[in-house]
Amino acid sequence: MTRARETFGGGVAVITGAAAGIGAGLARHAHRLGMTVVLVDVDAQAAAALRDELPGSIDVVCDVRDADAMAALAERVYRDVGSVRLLVNNAGVEQFGYLWDTPVANWNRVMDINVSGVFHGVRAFLPRMIAAQTRAWVWNLSSIGGVAVVPLQTPYIVSKHAVLALTECLRLEVELAGHADLIQVQAVLPGAVKSNIFETAGGVDPAADGTDVAAAESQRAAMLDIKADAMDPIEAAEVVFDQAADGAFYLLTQPDYVGSAMAERAEVLRSRTPPQLRTTRRFDPAEH
Ligand SMILES: NC(=O)c1ccc[n+]([C@@H]2O[C@H](COP(=O)([O-])OP(=O)(O)OC[C@H]3O[C@@H](n4cnc5c(N)ncnc54)[C@H](O)[C@@H]3O)[C@@H](O)[C@H]2O)c1
């Protein structure tokens, strides 16, 4: 915590999807560390409520899907608030159901928010961070799902693998361009953290012929069940800020739980084992 306060205290943090769940936890902890927090979300009411809770923070209604709006946000923050020390591309949504049952609009929603949203954040803020010539951090939210394969959540899993790859490539690009001393790019891989993501997740269209609604909804129920034992977002935020301040690249809310999924993925690829059905990976806090 001391290291995190020294590293981030006094700086400006811009957090997308800040009005709920992990984003709100990161915002609360950033505020506790002495950061000025810009709360970016599409949920105006929830963002305003959090602004009232965190004196000195700023709420902005902005959709990460809109590249122009994200560029305007960056311009406004640099003009009115100051140089950004920490950008967290956190906004993300879930989707349940067989891939062949997935409405095209729901596929696009996941890709536009989870993947393009991260790209828009990087595109809007990174050049300004580089130009400011002060140390800055970019965190992108991948997931334990970024190193796992899970049926009935395919669009989400695809998006989280994509964010992990984007973040790894971005880290190399920052180094290649000679900015590694100033800009830290880091990937956040939460395991199971209490949030609204499963409630607001897309599903399948019950009116479409042959659609398996029960499969989609039973996967949602299984995920909601995991949430019952999940980590508190404030606790998750503390862990992530501490790991970031220590310079790790992979920031894991539950190092044992997420780390075991990473090791399993590495072994599957090494041994070329085909994907295998398994019961849902259950998070048991007693084990971690
Ligand atoms: N909760 C978990 O256990 C978990 C695990 C792994 C990864 N993650 C990742 O963490 C991130 C945050 O998820 P969460 O679980 O806190 O979800 P959440 O649903 O609780 O919060 C997401 C926030 O993003 C906002 N949002 C949605 N669409 C937006 C858009 N287009 N523009 C701006 N804001 C938008 C929502 O209004 C909400 O406030 C996501 O990227 C998610 O994939 C979460």
The ligand as an SDF file (V2000), in Angstrom:
LIG
                    3D

 44 48  0  0  0  0  0  0  0  0999 V2000
  -16.1790   -9.4080  -12.0440 N   0  0  0  0  0  0  0  0  0  0  0  0
  -15.3130  -10.3700  -12.3560 C   0  0  0  0  0  0  0  0  0  0  0  0
  -15.2080  -11.3780  -11.6670 O   0  0  0  0  0  0  0  0  0  0  0  0
  -14.4200  -10.2070  -13.5500 C   0  0  0  0  0  0  0  0  0  0  0  0
  -13.5340  -11.2460  -13.8480 C   0  0  0  0  0  0  0  0  0  0  0  0
  -12.6690  -11.0970  -14.9110 C   0  0  0  0  0  0  0  0  0  0  0  0
  -12.6670   -9.9350  -15.6530 C   0  0  0  0  0  0  0  0  0  0  0  0
  -13.5340   -8.9200  -15.3520 N   0  0  0  0  0  0  0  0  0  0  0  0
  -13.4860   -7.6970  -16.1690 C   0  0  0  0  0  0  0  0  0  0  0  0
  -13.5160   -6.5500  -15.3420 O   0  0  0  0  0  0  0  0  0  0  0  0
  -14.1180   -5.4700  -16.0350 C   0  0  0  0  0  0  0  0  0  0  0  0
  -15.1900   -4.8340  -15.1690 C   0  0  0  0  0  0  0  0  0  0  0  0
  -16.2270   -5.7820  -14.9990 O   0  0  0  0  0  0  0  0  0  0  0  0
  -17.1810   -5.8390  -13.7240 P   0  0  0  0  0  0  0  0  0  0  0  0
  -17.2920   -7.2720  -13.3940 O   0  0  0  0  0  0  0  0  0  0  0  0
  -16.7870   -4.8720  -12.6980 O   0  0  0  0  0  0  0  0  0  0  0  0
  -18.5760   -5.4300  -14.4290 O   0  0  0  0  0  0  0  0  0  0  0  0
  -19.7850   -4.4700  -13.9840 P   0  0  0  0  0  0  0  0  0  0  0  0
  -20.8930   -4.8180  -14.9080 O   0  0  0  0  0  0  0  0  0  0  0  0
  -20.0510   -4.5440  -12.5160 O   0  0  0  0  0  0  0  0  0  0  0  0
  -19.2330   -3.0100  -14.3200 O   0  0  0  0  0  0  0  0  0  0  0  0
  -18.9840   -2.6040  -15.6510 C   0  0  0  0  0  0  0  0  0  0  0  0
  -19.1890   -1.1020  -15.7630 C   0  0  0  0  0  0  0  0  0  0  0  0
  -18.9150   -0.7430  -17.1230 O   0  0  0  0  0  0  0  0  0  0  0  0
  -19.9130    0.1720  -17.5710 C   0  0  0  0  0  0  0  0  0  0  0  0
  -20.0350    0.1030  -19.0140 N   0  0  0  0  0  0  0  0  0  0  0  0
  -20.6600   -0.8580  -19.7570 C   0  0  0  0  0  0  0  0  0  0  0  0
  -20.6040   -0.5380  -21.0590 N   0  0  0  0  0  0  0  0  0  0  0  0
  -19.9210    0.6200  -21.1470 C   0  0  0  0  0  0  0  0  0  0  0  0
  -19.5350    1.4470  -22.2420 C   0  0  0  0  0  0  0  0  0  0  0  0
  -19.8830    1.1110  -23.4910 N   0  0  0  0  0  0  0  0  0  0  0  0
  -18.8380    2.5710  -21.9900 N   0  0  0  0  0  0  0  0  0  0  0  0
  -18.5120    2.9150  -20.7170 C   0  0  0  0  0  0  0  0  0  0  0  0
  -18.8610    2.1770  -19.6430 N   0  0  0  0  0  0  0  0  0  0  0  0
  -19.5540    1.0470  -19.8610 C   0  0  0  0  0  0  0  0  0  0  0  0
  -21.1810   -0.2900  -16.8420 C   0  0  0  0  0  0  0  0  0  0  0  0
  -22.1650    0.7430  -16.8180 O   0  0  0  0  0  0  0  0  0  0  0  0
  -20.6360   -0.6490  -15.4700 C   0  0  0  0  0  0  0  0  0  0  0  0
  -20.6340    0.4680  -14.6070 O   0  0  0  0  0  0  0  0  0  0  0  0
  -14.6550   -6.0580  -17.3430 C   0  0  0  0  0  0  0  0  0  0  0  0
  -13.7620   -5.7600  -18.3900 O   0  0  0  0  0  0  0  0  0  0  0  0
  -14.6910   -7.5410  -17.0680 C   0  0  0  0  0  0  0  0  0  0  0  0
  -14.5770   -8.3070  -18.2330 O   0  0  0  0  0  0  0  0  0  0  0  0
  -14.4260   -9.0480  -14.3230 C   0  0  0  0  0  0  0  0  0  0  0  0
  1  2  1  0
  2  3  2  0
  2  4  1  0
  4  5  1  0
  4 44  2  0
  5  6  2  0
  6  7  1  0
  7  8  2  0
  8  9  1  0
  8 44  1  0
  9 10  1  0
  9 42  1  0
 10 11  1  0
 11 12  1  0
 11 40  1  0
 12 13  1  0
 13 14  1  0
 14 15  2  0
 14 16  1  0
 14 17  1  0
 17 18  1  0
 18 19  2  0
 18 20  1  0
 18 21  1  0
 21 22  1  0
 22 23  1  0
 23 24  1  0
 23 38  1  0
 24 25  1  0
 25 26  1  0
 25 36  1  0
 26 27  1  0
 26 35  1  0
 27 28  2  0
 28 29  1  0
 29 30  1  0
 29 35  2  0
 30 31  1  0
 30 32  2  0
 32 33  1  0
 33 34  2  0
 34 35  1  0
 36 37  1  0
 36 38  1  0
 38 39  1  0
 40 41  1  0
 40 42  1  0
 42 43  1  0
M  CHG  2   8   1  16  -1
M  END
$$$$
